[in-house]
Amino acid sequence: MIGASTLSGCAEGVLDPKGPIASGERQILFNSLGIMLAIVIPTILATLGVAFWFRHSNTRARYLPDFRYSGRLEMLVWSIPAMTVLLVGGVAWIGSHDLDPGKPIADTIKPVTIQVVSLDWKWLFIYPDQGIASVNQLTIPVGTPVSFELTSSGVMNSFFVPQLGGQIYTMAGMTTRLHLQADHPGTYRGLSAQFSGDGFADMRFNVEAVPADHFEQWVTATRNIGPVLDTQAYADLAKPSIAVAPFSYRKVAPNLFKSILGTRLQPDDQSRLSQAVEQRTQK
């Protein structure tokens, strides 16, 4: 009952995982906490015990002003912390390699590829296989691995969905990779974990994890509504804006993500940005 009350405030966070990656990360936290408590709790109890035993009123406590060195005591003092560091480091090292962001999730189901672009101050999600895109709204099928390719239009940012997995940076001119999966239907909070300017606080989005058939229905519906994301539309979208309401694009220009990746221009110069992206799209 006490444990449930303690963890009740952790809903929608890293301690309430909804996918295999987030569950593995929580297990690393719990394992590390348990190992550290194994030395912290005895140390606290020993400190209280020493203070109680050597209190002024205890005439049985021996005063040893000439005590200088004890090999056994030194061995005890240094061996326990050393073992703790080795255990915590081993757990973190092995666990972090198993949960490498670039490591695909082992599954027989073909992953859904989503290309992510962090903009000022919004998120663009491109579905290259489906030919659609969305802004500040991410929809994924439940029980299906999702392979993310991430970049930035300008300043460095950080993509983070606490209930599905760890954060990863987005940087202009390069691609980072992340693999996540949602095991349960629901709406999960996504956010930017890297300060990037005035609109940073509004760089939030919802992740809608839906059954596979609902995902296909959403793809079909999205293909019939909204504008086309071409070079001009991207140039307009890349302009700084705050608290952008979610919307979608029914069609995406071919190779747009690669064009954005290779474009090192700032979004404040609309004409140059549009020309650069269009040239790379045509290649």
VOGU-3710 file (C-alpha; in Angstrom, 3 decimals, decimal comma):
1> migastlsgc> 0,000/0,000/0,000  2,819/2,368/0,923  4,728/1,448/-2,251  1,673/2,061/-4,418  1,145/5,446/-2,801  4,801/6,345/-3,313  4,783/5,434/-7,011  1,380/6,962/-7,733  3,031/10,281/-8,567  5,236/8,601/-11,200
11> aegvldpkgp> 2,387/7,963/-13,671  3,186/9,012/-17,248  6,889/9,022/-16,400  9,931/6,767/-16,634  8,642/4,591/-13,769  5,441/3,810/-15,665  6,801/2,135/-18,829  4,562/1,071/-21,702  7,143/-0,583/-23,937  10,118/-2,971/-23,808
21> iasgerqilf> 12,790/-0,263/-23,998  11,292/1,803/-21,186  10,813/-1,345/-19,089  14,476/-2,237/-19,532  15,552/1,268/-18,540  13,393/1,145/-15,415  14,959/-2,208/-14,478  18,433/-0,643/-14,703  17,292/2,144/-12,367  15,835/-0,331/-9,870
31> nslgimlaiv> 18,911/-2,585/-9,984  21,249/0,367/-9,438  19,075/1,672/-6,613  19,058/-1,719/-4,886  22,840/-2,055/-5,114  23,401/1,448/-3,742  20,919/0,952/-0,920  22,859/-2,153/0,092  25,685/0,137/1,206  23,751/3,300/2,042
41> iptilatlgv> 21,388/1,685/4,573  24,133/-0,166/6,553  26,237/3,015/6,513  23,388/5,065/7,984  22,710/2,406/10,625  26,426/2,167/11,456  26,669/5,951/11,800  23,742/6,015/14,204  25,180/3,034/16,086  28,607/4,645/16,482
51> afwfrhsntr> 27,059/7,915/17,631  24,940/6,046/20,177  27,785/3,867/21,475  30,274/6,693/21,869  27,832/9,047/23,542  29,140/10,920/26,547  27,054/8,973/29,048  28,314/5,530/27,938  31,170/4,691/30,305  31,808/1,347/28,574
61> arylpdfrys> 33,017/3,006/25,345  36,816/3,011/25,094  38,637/6,189/24,194  41,652/5,404/21,956  43,461/8,663/21,174  46,582/6,814/19,927  44,747/4,684/17,327  46,320/5,200/13,920  45,884/2,304/11,505  44,056/-0,987/11,075
71> grlemlvwsi> 44,581/-3,049/7,960  41,361/-4,963/8,465  39,385/-1,767/8,939  40,952/-0,201/5,830  40,103/-3,336/3,844  36,488/-3,156/5,007  36,186/0,599/4,395  37,493/0,440/0,810  36,318/-2,982/-0,404  32,581/-2,390/0,062
81> pamtvllvgg> 32,465/0,904/-1,919  34,715/-0,624/-4,596  32,389/-3,610/-4,979  29,402/-1,274/-5,128  30,972/0,795/-7,911  31,839/-2,355/-9,862  28,322/-3,763/-9,507  26,549/-0,519/-10,407  28,936/0,078/-13,302  28,446/-3,480/-14,563
91> vawigshdld> 24,664/-3,251/-14,430  24,657/0,121/-16,201  27,224/-0,954/-18,826  25,543/-4,237/-19,743  22,037/-2,743/-19,634  22,936/0,303/-21,716  24,484/-1,870/-24,432  21,401/-4,086/-24,538  19,252/-0,949/-24,887  21,463/0,817/-27,427
101> pgkpiadtik> 19,204/3,385/-29,208  20,535/2,313/-32,596  19,952/-1,387/-31,968  16,778/-2,661/-33,707  14,152/-4,348/-31,561  14,126/-8,090/-32,213  10,709/-8,889/-33,633  9,183/-10,741/-36,564  6,996/-7,730/-37,377  8,405/-5,248/-39,867
111> pvtiqvvsld> 9,137/-1,937/-38,110  7,451/1,320/-39,018  9,964/3,935/-40,180  9,390/7,508/-39,001  11,643/10,447/-39,840  11,726/13,159/-37,181  12,758/16,785/-37,677  12,975/19,179/-34,737  12,049/22,711/-35,753  11,675/26,033/-33,951
121> wkwlfiypdq> 9,514/25,166/-31,964  7,647/22,095/-33,122  8,152/18,516/-34,259  7,745/17,232/-37,808  7,087/13,492/-38,252  7,452/12,061/-41,759  6,188/8,564/-42,623  8,231/7,773/-45,775  6,607/4,392/-46,477  3,095/5,841/-46,119
131> giasvnqlti> 3,899/9,121/-47,877  2,329/11,333/-45,185  3,529/13,600/-42,378  2,256/15,226/-39,202  3,238/18,088/-36,935  3,187/17,791/-33,124  1,259/14,528/-33,396  2,804/11,050/-33,579  0,659/7,992/-34,316  2,136/4,482/-34,089
141> pvgtpvsfel> 0,733/0,932/-34,135  0,725/-1,044/-30,877  3,076/-4,023/-30,678  5,084/-2,924/-33,716  8,713/-1,737/-33,519  9,223/1,857/-34,619  12,493/2,880/-36,254  13,178/6,600/-35,875  15,601/8,638/-37,967  16,095/12,029/-36,353
151> tssgvmnsff> 17,666/15,332/-37,340  17,253/19,038/-36,649  16,576/22,022/-38,852  18,851/24,219/-36,741  19,785/24,132/-33,072  20,327/20,875/-31,203  17,268/19,388/-29,541  16,302/16,226/-27,673  13,463/13,811/-28,493  11,946/12,176/-25,397
161> vpqlggqiyt> 8,899/9,967/-24,773  9,345/8,948/-21,094  6,948/5,992/-21,110  8,421/4,427/-24,265  12,158/4,960/-23,920  15,113/7,227/-23,351  15,820/10,537/-24,967  18,099/11,082/-27,959  19,532/14,256/-29,462  18,686/15,739/-32,834
171> magmttrlhl> 21,427/17,719/-34,578  21,544/19,554/-37,884  23,484/17,870/-40,649  23,448/14,403/-39,096  21,054/11,557/-38,331  20,576/9,862/-34,986  18,605/6,631/-34,649  16,202/5,361/-32,038  14,060/2,221/-31,791  10,956/2,162/-29,587
181> qadhpgtyrg> 7,797/0,134/-29,218  4,467/0,600/-27,445  2,995/-2,547/-25,942  -0,267/-0,980/-24,777  -2,757/1,332/-26,517  -2,902/4,830/-25,117  -1,771/8,411/-25,380  1,768/9,084/-24,212  3,430/12,420/-23,599  6,361/13,446/-25,774
191> lsaqfsgdgf> 8,538/16,482/-25,252  11,787/18,249/-25,913  14,383/17,648/-23,196  16,903/20,189/-24,518  16,408/23,947/-24,117  16,309/25,489/-27,577  14,938/29,004/-27,231  11,787/30,972/-26,506  9,301/28,308/-27,604  11,010/25,390/-25,858
201> admrfnveav> 8,247/24,967/-23,268  5,665/24,368/-26,020  7,654/21,709/-27,875  5,319/18,960/-26,724  3,445/16,313/-28,662  1,205/13,317/-28,024  2,072/9,788/-29,086  -1,095/7,916/-30,019  -0,485/4,170/-29,786  -3,357/2,453/-31,590
211> padhfeqwvt> -4,112/-1,083/-32,845  -2,684/-1,970/-36,246  -6,029/-1,736/-38,058  -6,715/1,687/-36,525  -3,264/2,807/-37,658  -4,076/1,819/-41,241  -7,368/3,696/-40,985  -5,526/6,766/-39,727  -3,060/6,556/-42,638  -5,915/6,306/-45,135
221> atrnigpvld> -7,763/9,231/-43,580  -4,624/11,377/-43,470  -3,982/10,793/-47,178  -7,301/12,465/-47,960  -6,963/15,639/-45,901  -4,477/18,420/-45,367  -1,913/20,161/-47,593  1,088/18,749/-49,421  4,501/18,961/-47,747  6,701/20,186/-50,559
231> tqayadlakp> 9,778/22,421/-50,453  7,759/25,623/-50,113  5,528/24,149/-47,414  8,588/23,022/-45,477  10,177/26,469/-45,779  7,007/27,977/-44,313  6,853/25,367/-41,568  10,511/25,923/-40,640  9,840/29,519/-39,639  9,919/29,943/-35,840
241> siavapfsyr> 6,479/29,569/-34,281  5,169/28,779/-30,802  2,403/26,461/-29,567  1,529/25,055/-32,993  -1,693/23,001/-33,018  -1,285/19,459/-34,408  -2,047/18,970/-38,108  -1,040/16,632/-40,923  0,114/16,568/-44,538  -1,564/14,248/-47,015
251> kvapnlfksi> 1,519/13,932/-49,211  5,266/14,438/-48,820  7,783/15,383/-51,500  10,183/12,500/-52,298  13,499/12,471/-50,415  12,498/15,497/-48,356  14,186/14,184/-45,214  17,499/13,691/-47,023  17,156/17,209/-48,402  16,592/18,636/-44,913
261> lgtrlqpddq> 19,530/16,606/-43,622  21,875/18,061/-46,217  20,623/21,639/-45,924  22,694/23,684/-43,496  20,758/26,920/-43,914  18,838/28,602/-41,139  15,040/28,704/-41,568  14,866/32,515/-41,346  15,967/32,777/-44,979  12,894/31,312/-46,676
271> srlsqaveqr> 13,927/31,733/-50,310  17,412/30,251/-49,910  16,060/27,389/-47,813  13,360/26,561/-50,331  15,836/26,605/-53,220  18,366/24,440/-51,402  15,795/21,827/-50,386  14,260/21,766/-53,862  17,661/21,225/-55,503  18,450/18,313/-53,229
281> tqk> 14,968/16,819/-53,663  15,411/16,718/-57,450  18,696/14,785/-57,163
//
